[in-house]
Amino acid sequence: MKIGGKKFPAASGELVEFLKVESEGLFSKEIFDELRKRSKLNDKNSWSAIYQIMRDADSGKLIWALHNRLLSGIFYILSQIGDSQAYRIVINYIKSMDRGIPIGAIELVSGLLPAFKDVDVGELLGLAKGKDEYKSSFGIIALSKLAIENRLSENEKAELENILKTYKNHKHYLNDYVESTLSLLEDLKNGTVIFDQADLDSLIS
């Protein structure tokens, strides 16, 4: 298949290099759409390319400051696939992180987590209350979105509330997430109307 006059590579190694270059071009949406379609069909080379890009992101060979469109596209593809395999790739990326990334990237990735079919809330709670402030940011933001969507059990809401009451993060400013989610959880307990759609969009966008 050709996109923008260029052939979409079949071999995973060539595909990785193709994505690095073409993700910055005019046909990036079409390229990512094609990669998503092939991945959903369990194309081995497409998955190999995704795994390689994630390994390069994990090792620092690909960084958000220089490869924002490529990494964003891969995370969107994984969230659109949405199965347990894709979820584990994202969670493993977060858990193995040993360097900081921009808050915008954290908001993007953590905001996509609730889109997966098999979200492990216990795992996110573990991240949220962990000592690593970068990793805990993912948990706090993802759980805030799940709370807004009312997808937490009563026990999970109570545990999240306990985490947020004493939560501090010196790496990233998350006070808006913390305060808004605490207010939401209190309103949920009282059975009052809390957010309209505009409020929700402003918090999780």
C-alpha positions as CSV (number, residue, x, y, z in Angstrom):
1,M,0.0,0.0,0.0
2,K,1.2,3.5,-0.9
3,I,0.6,6.6,1.3
4,G,1.5,10.0,0.0
5,G,3.3,8.3,-2.9
6,K,5.5,6.2,-0.6
7,K,5.1,2.4,0.0
8,F,4.2,1.3,3.5
9,P,7.0,-1.0,4.5
10,A,6.3,-4.6,5.4
11,A,9.5,-5.4,7.3
12,S,9.4,-4.2,10.9
13,G,12.9,-2.6,10.9
14,E,12.1,-0.6,7.8
15,L,8.7,0.3,9.2
16,V,10.2,1.8,12.3
17,E,12.4,4.1,10.3
18,F,9.5,4.9,8.0
19,L,7.4,5.9,11.0
20,K,10.1,8.0,12.5
21,V,10.4,10.1,9.3
22,E,6.8,10.1,8.0
23,S,5.1,10.7,11.3
24,E,6.3,14.3,11.0
25,G,4.9,14.7,7.5
26,L,1.5,15.6,5.8
27,F,0.3,12.0,5.8
28,S,0.9,11.1,9.4
29,K,-2.8,10.4,10.1
30,E,-3.1,8.1,7.2
31,I,0.1,6.3,8.3
32,F,-1.1,5.8,11.8
33,D,-4.5,4.7,10.6
34,E,-2.8,2.0,8.4
35,L,-0.6,0.9,11.3
36,R,-3.7,0.6,13.6
37,K,-5.6,-1.4,11.0
38,R,-2.7,-3.8,10.5
39,S,-2.1,-4.2,14.2
40,K,-5.8,-5.0,14.8
41,L,-5.3,-7.8,12.3
42,N,-2.4,-9.0,14.4
43,D,0.2,-8.3,11.7
44,K,3.4,-9.5,13.2
45,N,5.6,-6.8,11.6
46,S,3.4,-4.0,12.8
47,W,3.5,-5.2,16.4
48,S,7.3,-5.7,16.1
49,A,7.5,-2.0,15.0
50,I,5.3,-0.9,17.9
51,Y,7.4,-2.9,20.4
52,Q,10.6,-1.5,19.0
53,I,9.4,2.1,19.2
54,M,8.3,1.6,22.8
55,R,11.7,0.1,23.7
56,D,13.4,3.1,22.1
57,A,11.1,5.4,24.1
58,D,11.9,3.5,27.3
59,S,15.6,3.6,26.7
60,G,15.7,7.3,25.8
61,K,16.5,6.8,22.1
62,L,13.2,8.4,21.3
63,I,12.3,11.4,23.4
64,W,9.0,13.4,23.6
65,A,10.7,16.7,22.9
66,L,11.9,15.5,19.5
67,H,9.5,12.7,18.6
68,N,6.2,13.9,20.1
69,R,4.0,13.1,17.0
70,L,5.5,9.6,16.6
71,L,5.0,8.7,20.3
72,S,1.6,10.3,20.6
73,G,0.5,8.4,17.5
74,I,1.7,5.1,18.9
75,F,-0.1,5.6,22.2
76,Y,-3.3,6.6,20.4
77,I,-3.1,3.4,18.3
78,L,-2.6,1.3,21.5
79,S,-5.7,2.9,23.1
80,Q,-7.8,2.4,20.0
81,I,-6.8,-1.3,19.9
82,G,-7.7,-1.3,23.6
83,D,-7.0,-5.0,24.4
84,S,-5.0,-6.4,27.3
85,Q,-1.9,-6.7,25.2
86,A,-2.0,-3.0,24.3
87,Y,-2.8,-2.1,27.9
88,R,0.2,-4.0,29.2
89,I,2.5,-2.2,26.8
90,V,1.4,1.2,28.1
91,I,1.5,0.1,31.8
92,N,5.0,-1.5,31.4
93,Y,6.2,1.7,29.8
94,I,5.0,3.7,32.9
95,K,6.4,1.2,35.4
96,S,9.8,1.0,33.8
97,M,10.2,4.7,33.4
98,D,13.5,5.9,34.9
99,R,13.5,9.5,33.6
100,G,11.1,12.4,33.5
101,I,8.9,13.3,30.6
102,P,6.9,16.5,30.0
103,I,3.6,16.9,31.9
104,G,1.8,17.1,28.5
105,A,3.0,13.7,27.6
106,I,1.9,12.3,31.0
107,E,-1.5,13.9,30.6
108,L,-1.8,12.4,27.2
109,V,-0.8,8.8,28.2
110,S,-2.7,8.7,31.5
111,G,-5.8,10.3,29.9
112,L,-5.9,7.5,27.4
113,L,-5.6,4.7,30.0
114,P,-9.4,4.6,30.8
115,A,-10.1,3.8,27.1
116,F,-8.7,0.3,27.5
117,K,-11.1,-2.6,28.1
118,D,-9.2,-4.1,31.1
119,V,-8.1,-1.2,33.2
120,D,-6.6,-2.5,36.4
121,V,-7.7,0.1,39.0
122,G,-5.7,-1.5,41.7
123,E,-2.6,-1.1,39.6
124,L,-3.3,2.6,39.1
125,L,-3.9,3.1,42.8
126,G,-0.5,1.5,43.4
127,L,1.1,4.0,41.0
128,A,-0.8,6.9,42.5
129,K,0.5,6.3,46.0
130,G,4.0,5.3,45.0
131,K,7.0,7.4,45.9
132,D,8.1,8.1,42.3
133,E,6.4,11.4,41.5
134,Y,6.6,10.9,37.7
135,K,4.9,7.5,37.9
136,S,2.3,8.6,40.5
137,S,1.3,11.4,38.2
138,F,0.0,8.8,35.7
139,G,-2.0,7.1,38.4
140,I,-3.5,10.4,39.7
141,I,-4.6,11.7,36.3
142,A,-6.0,8.3,35.1
143,L,-7.9,7.8,38.3
144,S,-9.3,11.3,38.2
145,K,-10.8,10.5,34.8
146,L,-12.2,7.2,35.9
147,A,-13.8,9.0,38.9
148,I,-15.4,11.6,36.6
149,E,-16.8,8.7,34.5
150,N,-18.0,7.1,37.7
151,R,-16.2,3.9,37.0
152,L,-14.7,3.3,40.4
153,S,-16.2,1.0,43.1
154,E,-17.0,2.5,46.5
155,N,-13.8,1.0,48.0
156,E,-11.8,2.4,45.1
157,K,-13.3,5.8,45.6
158,A,-12.5,5.7,49.3
159,E,-8.9,4.6,48.7
160,L,-8.4,7.3,46.0
161,E,-9.8,9.9,48.4
162,N,-7.4,8.9,51.1
163,I,-4.5,9.2,48.6
164,L,-5.5,12.6,47.4
165,K,-6.0,14.1,50.9
166,T,-2.3,13.9,51.6
167,Y,-0.9,13.9,48.0
168,K,2.1,16.0,47.2
169,N,4.0,16.2,43.9
170,H,7.0,18.4,43.6
171,K,7.7,17.4,40.0
172,H,4.4,18.4,38.4
173,Y,1.6,20.7,39.4
174,L,-1.4,18.5,39.9
175,N,-3.4,20.6,42.4
176,D,-6.2,21.1,39.9
177,Y,-6.6,17.3,39.5
178,V,-6.4,16.7,43.2
179,E,-8.9,19.4,44.3
180,S,-11.4,18.8,41.5
181,T,-11.4,15.0,42.1
182,L,-11.7,15.4,45.9
183,S,-14.7,17.7,45.3
184,L,-16.2,15.3,42.9
185,L,-15.8,12.3,45.3
186,E,-17.5,14.4,48.0
187,D,-20.4,15.3,45.7
188,L,-20.8,11.7,44.7
189,K,-21.1,10.7,48.3
190,N,-23.7,13.4,48.8
191,G,-25.5,12.4,45.6
192,T,-25.4,15.9,44.2
193,V,-24.9,17.0,40.6
194,I,-21.3,17.8,40.0
195,F,-19.8,18.2,36.5
196,D,-21.4,19.2,33.2
197,Q,-19.7,18.2,30.0
198,A,-17.7,21.4,29.8
199,D,-16.3,20.8,33.3
200,L,-15.3,17.3,32.4
201,D,-13.6,18.3,29.2
202,S,-11.6,21.1,30.9
203,L,-10.3,18.6,33.6
204,I,-9.3,15.7,31.3
205,S,-8.3,17.4,28.1
